[in-house]
């Protein structure tokens, strides 16, 4: 996890980079339209909030456990693909695009980071519930549930990584680092805190899942 001093160093370095000469962009190079990008981020936030709302409505039961988790994993996987699409667009344009980062972009990046943290916390809660339900759950149902839990953990971890990398790449493209330094620093601190939440929750969820696999010999 980055320290506050590291955040300040990153912001200063990026601000200095903003004064360097811009290399001409090849005609066929990928570029990123800031308006479209801002809209894409906002769309991801709305979809992520819908996913969180759907997750919050799930009450795990021993009979429907695997079905509930498999359906959730499918939804998370679909959302990860959407995050990945925007992530790839940003990564492809990082060396060829410069634009002024906006407050709306930073707010959306913060929200996406918080969404991944909330998903990981929700998954940890599910792993604790499953531990309680395991003794009264059929082994076949429990095995399918454990597979879904591991897939969910992997997807949410990948999602958190891509959101953080996307935010870092956006800073590399920004030409107004100095003007937005305080807001950028605040965003990075929030993202760092959320990364810790994701990491801790995923590790504990995986431990709970692996323990159940071992105890019930799944």
PyMOL commands that set and color helices and strands:
alter all, ss='L'
color gray80, all
select helices_A, chain A and resi 4-17+34-56+65-93+103-136+139-173+181-215
alter helices_A, ss='H'
color red, helices_A
deselect
rebuild
show_as cartoon
